[in-house]
Amino acid sequence: MGVPAYLLRTYWWAYVDPRAVRLFERQWLVNLILWGNFARLRDAALDALGGRLAGRTLQIACVYGDLTARLRARLAPGGSLDVVDVLRVQLENLARKLPGDPRVGLLHGDSSALDLESGSYDRALLFFLLHEQPAEVRRRTLSEAMRVLKPGGRLVIVDYHRPARCHPLFLPMLAILKTLEPFALDLWRHDIAEWLPPDAALSRCTAFGGLYQMLTVRKAVCEA
Ligand SMILES: C[S@@+](CC[C@H](N)C(=O)[O-])C[C@H]1O[C@@H](n2cnc3c(N)ncnc32)[C@H](O)[C@@H]1O
């Protein structure tokens, strides 16, 4: 499986180059990039996934910092966690953070074409992945996340959101995202629901003056 062109072109400095992994694998740095909101957003995502995670949990794409370790800590007896990422260097980094745990599977794969069985996970997490993807890849990622969920399963999404114009970070973030993360402004201009299947039931909250959003999406029990 090749590295997607958008990752190579836009995010080589953040994820692809092994030196980037060594640089960014610092929780204080990720926290700084999120203006001090990493722990708050991480914990909100974990709470939205559930207190004790029975059954099968899927994290779509690795995340710097301790999100996956905290997710693993919530596994109920018999519960399991799979993490899928398109970059082997990221999976190797995660393996160093979570050595030898048979409950955790590290899977090499593309979020937009998951090699996973339909209806096989109780819940899934997308933490700051969608803003990094071109619209068509984003749409397929969401469709794949919904496909692999069991009926009644839950997808939690945490990502950027357009803040009010009077937000003190409106202009700085506009400049940062325009320069470094060109696909992210899609999430300022469009509701994530536009890329979701129409029958998905969702709830949303925003944080930090609207700069971030969290969506909880429930897969319909009876498919139309
Ligand atoms: C979840 S996002 C960003 C998370 C957050 N900014 C952080 O602190 O790490 C980064 C991850 O997404 C992965 N990724 C990007 N595109 C992907 C795709 N199409 N399929 C699977 N993983 C992907 C990258 O390899 C990287 O490990």
The ligand as an ORCA input file, in Angstrom:
! r2SCAN-3c Opt
* xyz 0 1
  C      -4.929     11.380     13.326
  S      -4.032     12.440     12.366
  C      -3.602     13.767     13.427
  C      -3.616     13.563     14.878
  C      -3.059     14.626     15.762
  N      -2.813     15.873     15.096
  C      -1.833     14.130     16.457
  O      -1.478     14.700     17.408
  O      -1.242     13.144     16.093
  C      -2.440     11.812     12.036
  C      -2.349     10.392     11.590
  O      -3.237     10.138     10.525
  C      -2.640      9.187      9.684
  N      -3.331      9.169      8.400
  C      -3.450     10.162      7.488
  N      -4.149      9.761      6.422
  C      -4.514      8.476      6.647
  C      -5.251      7.513      5.915
  N      -5.752      7.791      4.694
  N      -5.434      6.311      6.463
  C      -4.925      6.001      7.689
  N      -4.196      6.867      8.420
  C      -4.000      8.097      7.920
  C      -1.201      9.641      9.619
  O      -0.341      8.639      9.174
  C      -0.962     10.034     11.074
  O      -0.460      8.972     11.830
*
